[in-house]
Amino acid sequence: MLQDLPAIEPRKLDHRTIQQPQDDGSMPEPEPIREEPVRSPAREESPPHHPPHVYCTVRLTEPLEALLHQIAARCDEMAQQMVEADRRRAAWEARVERRLDRYEDLVQWTVASGHARRDGSQLSPFLEPRVYVDDRSSAGPSGS
């Protein structure tokens, strides 16, 4: 089986493939890192890149001016719609939070009343409705 493998022929290595050890056998010291400050060239005010006639006032055609006004109006309308959608989403989130708070209060009271019934103690009164800072509304258990 070993006879089937090709023979490995020795190769002579030269100085490019083998690093010779230093005379004293120690590692050479690395060159120190030179820190040079970064110097950016001074900025000069450059003259305009275009000829003066390019910077003159341009008179738009009526259809183009109307189109630009329509685009601006649509952008304003879209911004107003986004503000309204954010307001509606915030109101919805507040309603959901209040409803979850009511369910949480109801579950806590139900568990407490179950413990009171089992222990034979006085049934605890229902919790006072929570008062919210944003609009002073309460979300008590008797709500919707």
Rosetta constraint file for C-alpha pairs under 8 A:
AtomPair CA 1 CA 5 HARMONIC 7.34 0.50
AtomPair CA 13 CA 17 HARMONIC 6.20 0.50
AtomPair CA 13 CA 18 HARMONIC 6.94 0.50
AtomPair CA 14 CA 18 HARMONIC 6.60 0.50
AtomPair CA 15 CA 19 HARMONIC 6.68 0.50
AtomPair CA 15 CA 20 HARMONIC 7.60 0.50
AtomPair CA 21 CA 25 HARMONIC 5.97 0.50
AtomPair CA 22 CA 26 HARMONIC 6.55 0.50
AtomPair CA 22 CA 27 HARMONIC 7.52 0.50
AtomPair CA 22 CA 28 HARMONIC 7.95 0.50
AtomPair CA 50 CA 54 HARMONIC 6.43 0.50
AtomPair CA 50 CA 55 HARMONIC 7.89 0.50
AtomPair CA 51 CA 55 HARMONIC 7.64 0.50
AtomPair CA 52 CA 56 HARMONIC 7.14 0.50
AtomPair CA 60 CA 64 HARMONIC 6.28 0.50
AtomPair CA 60 CA 65 HARMONIC 5.90 0.50
AtomPair CA 61 CA 65 HARMONIC 6.12 0.50
AtomPair CA 62 CA 66 HARMONIC 6.03 0.50
AtomPair CA 63 CA 67 HARMONIC 6.11 0.50
AtomPair CA 64 CA 68 HARMONIC 6.22 0.50
AtomPair CA 65 CA 69 HARMONIC 6.25 0.50
AtomPair CA 66 CA 70 HARMONIC 6.19 0.50
AtomPair CA 67 CA 71 HARMONIC 6.21 0.50
AtomPair CA 68 CA 72 HARMONIC 6.20 0.50
AtomPair CA 69 CA 73 HARMONIC 6.07 0.50
AtomPair CA 70 CA 74 HARMONIC 6.10 0.50
AtomPair CA 71 CA 75 HARMONIC 6.19 0.50
AtomPair CA 72 CA 76 HARMONIC 6.26 0.50
AtomPair CA 73 CA 77 HARMONIC 6.11 0.50
AtomPair CA 74 CA 78 HARMONIC 6.00 0.50
AtomPair CA 75 CA 79 HARMONIC 6.16 0.50
AtomPair CA 76 CA 80 HARMONIC 6.26 0.50
AtomPair CA 77 CA 81 HARMONIC 6.18 0.50
AtomPair CA 78 CA 82 HARMONIC 6.17 0.50
AtomPair CA 79 CA 83 HARMONIC 6.32 0.50
AtomPair CA 80 CA 84 HARMONIC 6.20 0.50
AtomPair CA 81 CA 85 HARMONIC 6.03 0.50
AtomPair CA 82 CA 86 HARMONIC 6.12 0.50
AtomPair CA 83 CA 87 HARMONIC 6.26 0.50
AtomPair CA 84 CA 88 HARMONIC 6.19 0.50
AtomPair CA 85 CA 89 HARMONIC 6.05 0.50
AtomPair CA 86 CA 90 HARMONIC 6.13 0.50
AtomPair CA 87 CA 91 HARMONIC 6.26 0.50
AtomPair CA 88 CA 92 HARMONIC 6.13 0.50
AtomPair CA 89 CA 93 HARMONIC 6.10 0.50
AtomPair CA 90 CA 94 HARMONIC 6.20 0.50
AtomPair CA 91 CA 95 HARMONIC 6.31 0.50
AtomPair CA 92 CA 96 HARMONIC 6.21 0.50
AtomPair CA 93 CA 97 HARMONIC 6.07 0.50
AtomPair CA 94 CA 98 HARMONIC 6.20 0.50
AtomPair CA 95 CA 99 HARMONIC 6.18 0.50
AtomPair CA 96 CA 100 HARMONIC 6.14 0.50
AtomPair CA 97 CA 101 HARMONIC 6.14 0.50
AtomPair CA 98 CA 102 HARMONIC 6.21 0.50
AtomPair CA 98 CA 139 HARMONIC 5.75 0.50
AtomPair CA 99 CA 103 HARMONIC 6.32 0.50
AtomPair CA 99 CA 139 HARMONIC 7.35 0.50
AtomPair CA 100 CA 104 HARMONIC 6.08 0.50
AtomPair CA 101 CA 105 HARMONIC 6.13 0.50
AtomPair CA 101 CA 139 HARMONIC 7.44 0.50
AtomPair CA 102 CA 106 HARMONIC 6.13 0.50
AtomPair CA 102 CA 139 HARMONIC 6.32 0.50
AtomPair CA 102 CA 140 HARMONIC 6.06 0.50
AtomPair CA 102 CA 141 HARMONIC 5.26 0.50
AtomPair CA 102 CA 143 HARMONIC 8.00 0.50
AtomPair CA 103 CA 107 HARMONIC 6.12 0.50
AtomPair CA 103 CA 141 HARMONIC 7.55 0.50
AtomPair CA 104 CA 108 HARMONIC 6.18 0.50
AtomPair CA 105 CA 109 HARMONIC 6.13 0.50
AtomPair CA 105 CA 127 HARMONIC 7.16 0.50
AtomPair CA 105 CA 141 HARMONIC 7.05 0.50
AtomPair CA 106 CA 110 HARMONIC 6.04 0.50
AtomPair CA 106 CA 141 HARMONIC 6.51 0.50
AtomPair CA 107 CA 111 HARMONIC 6.15 0.50
AtomPair CA 108 CA 112 HARMONIC 6.14 0.50
AtomPair CA 109 CA 113 HARMONIC 5.98 0.50
AtomPair CA 109 CA 124 HARMONIC 7.80 0.50
AtomPair CA 109 CA 126 HARMONIC 6.47 0.50
AtomPair CA 109 CA 127 HARMONIC 7.25 0.50
AtomPair CA 110 CA 114 HARMONIC 6.12 0.50
AtomPair CA 111 CA 115 HARMONIC 6.31 0.50
AtomPair CA 112 CA 116 HARMONIC 6.16 0.50
AtomPair CA 112 CA 124 HARMONIC 7.18 0.50
AtomPair CA 113 CA 117 HARMONIC 6.07 0.50
AtomPair CA 113 CA 123 HARMONIC 5.64 0.50
AtomPair CA 113 CA 124 HARMONIC 6.38 0.50
AtomPair CA 114 CA 118 HARMONIC 6.15 0.50
AtomPair CA 115 CA 119 HARMONIC 6.04 0.50
AtomPair CA 116 CA 120 HARMONIC 5.79 0.50
AtomPair CA 116 CA 121 HARMONIC 5.01 0.50
AtomPair CA 116 CA 122 HARMONIC 6.24 0.50
AtomPair CA 116 CA 123 HARMONIC 5.59 0.50
AtomPair CA 116 CA 124 HARMONIC 7.46 0.50
AtomPair CA 117 CA 121 HARMONIC 6.44 0.50
AtomPair CA 117 CA 122 HARMONIC 7.77 0.50
AtomPair CA 117 CA 123 HARMONIC 6.97 0.50
AtomPair CA 128 CA 140 HARMONIC 6.66 0.50
AtomPair CA 129 CA 138 HARMONIC 5.66 0.50
AtomPair CA 129 CA 139 HARMONIC 5.51 0.50
AtomPair CA 129 CA 140 HARMONIC 3.64 0.50
AtomPair CA 129 CA 141 HARMONIC 6.65 0.50
AtomPair CA 130 CA 138 HARMONIC 5.23 0.50
AtomPair CA 130 CA 139 HARMONIC 5.50 0.50
AtomPair CA 130 CA 140 HARMONIC 6.01 0.50
AtomPair CA 131 CA 136 HARMONIC 6.00 0.50
AtomPair CA 131 CA 137 HARMONIC 5.90 0.50
AtomPair CA 131 CA 138 HARMONIC 4.53 0.50
AtomPair CA 131 CA 139 HARMONIC 6.88 0.50
AtomPair CA 132 CA 136 HARMONIC 5.19 0.50
AtomPair CA 132 CA 137 HARMONIC 5.77 0.50
AtomPair CA 132 CA 138 HARMONIC 6.22 0.50
AtomPair CA 132 CA 139 HARMONIC 7.99 0.50
AtomPair CA 133 CA 137 HARMONIC 7.85 0.50
AtomPair CA 139 CA 143 HARMONIC 6.37 0.50
